[in-house]
Amino acid sequence: MGVALEYVGETVIGFDDDSYRWFSVKRFGWDCRGDDSDVLAGLIGHPQYRWDTYMEPGTEWPDSDSAHGPYELDAITPAGFEPVSPDGVAAQVEEFYGLFDRPPRPEVRAQVDAAVLAPLASAGCYQLRHLPDAVHANGCVFLEFRELVAISRADGAVLIVIMAADL
């Protein structure tokens, strides 16, 4: 079943602490049809997913059909995502906060709480597995890359959350 997603917008949250860490949250609307695998397939096929290399926050490359974060885009499939609990999401965010021994400022935490943790708390969450055999030639620019997807049937919303640290 094909799932149609409507791109709503993006929020980029930078740590502004010389750690080169940032969050990207892209929001999509949808009619709540299809199972989660169909939603993931629709997301992977969406231009907003396919165009964003995440080589730096807020950059999109139309017709970039090869890179998505550190991975070859064609290697990403719905089967590459595994379920993660809301507690698991919160633990990942806390772990990301602790990277480089530089906790984020309180205002960054507040932004992440509102844009990431609150919406993911009541959604079905998935994490893109590490794909070591699919790292592309420029994938080394990422010191850290984590991708979460939240599917909320109650809100008719799908979110992609990227946590990244680059050089």
C-alpha positions as CSV (number, residue, x, y, z in Angstrom):
1,M,0.0,0.0,0.0
2,G,1.4,3.4,-0.9
3,V,1.4,6.0,1.8
4,A,1.3,9.6,1.0
5,L,3.0,12.0,3.4
6,E,2.7,15.8,3.3
7,Y,5.8,17.7,4.4
8,V,4.9,20.2,7.1
9,G,8.3,21.7,8.1
10,E,11.6,21.3,9.9
11,T,13.1,22.5,13.1
12,V,16.9,22.5,13.5
13,I,18.3,22.8,17.0
14,G,22.0,23.6,17.3
15,F,24.0,23.2,20.4
16,D,26.1,26.4,19.7
17,D,28.9,25.1,21.9
18,D,31.6,24.2,19.3
19,S,30.7,20.5,19.6
20,Y,29.1,20.5,16.1
21,R,26.1,18.7,17.5
22,W,22.6,19.3,16.3
23,F,19.1,17.9,16.0
24,S,16.9,18.1,12.9
25,V,13.2,17.4,13.3
26,K,11.2,17.1,10.1
27,R,7.4,16.8,10.3
28,F,4.9,15.2,8.0
29,G,1.2,14.9,8.0
30,W,-0.6,11.7,6.8
31,D,-4.1,10.1,6.7
32,C,-3.2,7.3,9.1
33,R,-3.6,4.6,6.5
34,G,-1.3,1.7,6.2
35,D,0.8,-0.2,8.7
36,D,4.1,1.2,10.1
37,S,6.2,-0.6,7.4
38,D,4.1,1.2,4.7
39,V,4.7,4.5,6.5
40,L,8.4,3.9,6.7
41,A,8.5,3.0,3.0
42,G,6.5,6.2,2.1
43,L,8.9,8.2,4.2
44,I,12.0,6.8,2.6
45,G,10.5,7.5,-0.8
46,H,9.6,11.1,0.0
47,P,11.7,13.8,-1.6
48,Q,12.3,15.5,1.8
49,Y,13.9,12.3,3.0
50,R,15.8,11.6,-0.2
51,W,17.1,15.1,-0.7
52,D,18.6,15.7,2.7
53,T,22.2,14.4,3.0
54,Y,22.5,15.9,6.5
55,M,26.1,16.7,5.7
56,E,25.4,19.8,7.7
57,P,22.2,21.0,9.3
58,G,19.5,22.5,7.1
59,T,21.1,21.5,3.8
60,E,19.2,19.8,1.0
61,W,20.4,18.7,-2.4
62,P,17.7,18.1,-4.9
63,D,18.5,15.0,-7.0
64,S,20.9,13.7,-4.3
65,D,20.0,10.1,-4.7
66,S,23.0,8.7,-3.1
67,A,23.6,9.9,0.5
68,H,21.5,10.1,3.6
69,G,23.7,10.9,6.6
70,P,26.7,8.6,6.5
71,Y,24.7,5.9,4.5
72,E,24.1,5.1,0.9
73,L,20.4,6.0,0.4
74,D,19.6,2.9,-1.5
75,A,20.7,0.7,1.5
76,I,17.9,2.2,3.7
77,T,14.7,0.2,3.7
78,P,11.9,-0.2,6.2
79,A,13.6,-3.4,7.5
80,G,16.5,-1.3,8.5
81,F,14.4,0.3,11.3
82,E,13.8,-1.4,14.6
83,P,11.2,-0.5,17.2
84,V,12.4,1.6,20.2
85,S,10.4,2.5,23.3
86,P,9.8,6.1,24.4
87,D,12.2,5.3,27.4
88,G,14.8,4.1,24.8
89,V,14.4,7.4,22.9
90,A,14.8,9.4,26.1
91,A,17.9,7.4,26.9
92,Q,19.4,8.0,23.5
93,V,18.8,11.7,23.8
94,E,20.5,11.8,27.2
95,E,23.4,9.8,25.8
96,F,23.7,12.3,22.9
97,Y,23.6,15.2,25.4
98,G,26.6,13.7,27.2
99,L,28.9,13.4,24.1
100,F,32.1,15.3,24.3
101,D,31.6,16.0,28.0
102,R,29.6,19.1,27.0
103,P,26.0,19.0,28.3
104,P,23.7,21.3,26.4
105,R,22.6,24.7,27.8
106,P,19.1,24.7,29.5
107,E,17.5,26.5,26.5
108,V,18.7,23.8,24.1
109,R,17.3,21.1,26.4
110,A,14.0,22.9,26.5
111,Q,13.8,23.1,22.7
112,V,14.6,19.3,22.4
113,D,12.0,18.5,25.1
114,A,9.4,20.4,23.1
115,A,10.4,19.3,19.5
116,V,11.6,15.8,20.2
117,L,10.8,14.2,23.5
118,A,7.2,15.4,23.9
119,P,6.0,14.2,20.4
120,L,7.9,10.9,20.6
121,A,6.5,10.0,24.0
122,S,3.1,9.0,22.6
123,A,4.2,7.7,19.2
124,G,5.4,4.4,17.8
125,C,9.1,5.0,17.5
126,Y,11.7,3.4,15.3
127,Q,15.5,3.7,15.1
128,L,17.5,3.3,12.0
129,R,20.0,0.5,12.6
130,H,23.7,1.1,12.1
131,L,24.5,0.1,8.5
132,P,28.3,-0.5,8.5
133,D,28.3,-2.0,5.0
134,A,26.4,1.0,3.6
135,V,28.7,3.9,4.7
136,H,29.5,6.2,1.7
137,A,32.8,7.8,0.9
138,N,32.0,11.1,2.8
139,G,30.3,9.3,5.7
140,C,33.4,9.9,7.8
141,V,32.3,13.5,8.4
142,F,29.9,12.2,11.0
143,L,31.2,11.7,14.4
144,E,27.7,10.6,15.4
145,F,24.5,10.0,13.5
146,R,21.3,8.7,14.9
147,E,17.9,8.6,13.1
148,L,14.6,8.1,14.8
149,V,11.1,8.0,13.2
150,A,8.0,8.6,15.2
151,I,4.6,7.5,13.8
152,S,1.6,9.1,15.6
153,R,-1.8,7.8,14.5
154,A,-3.5,10.0,17.1
155,D,-2.0,13.1,15.6
156,G,-1.7,12.0,12.0
157,A,1.9,12.9,12.2
158,V,5.3,11.3,11.2
159,L,8.5,12.8,12.4
160,I,12.1,12.2,11.5
161,V,14.6,13.1,14.2
162,I,18.2,13.2,13.4
163,M,20.8,13.6,16.1
164,A,24.2,14.3,14.5
165,A,27.7,15.5,15.3
166,D,29.9,16.4,12.4
167,L,33.4,17.7,11.8
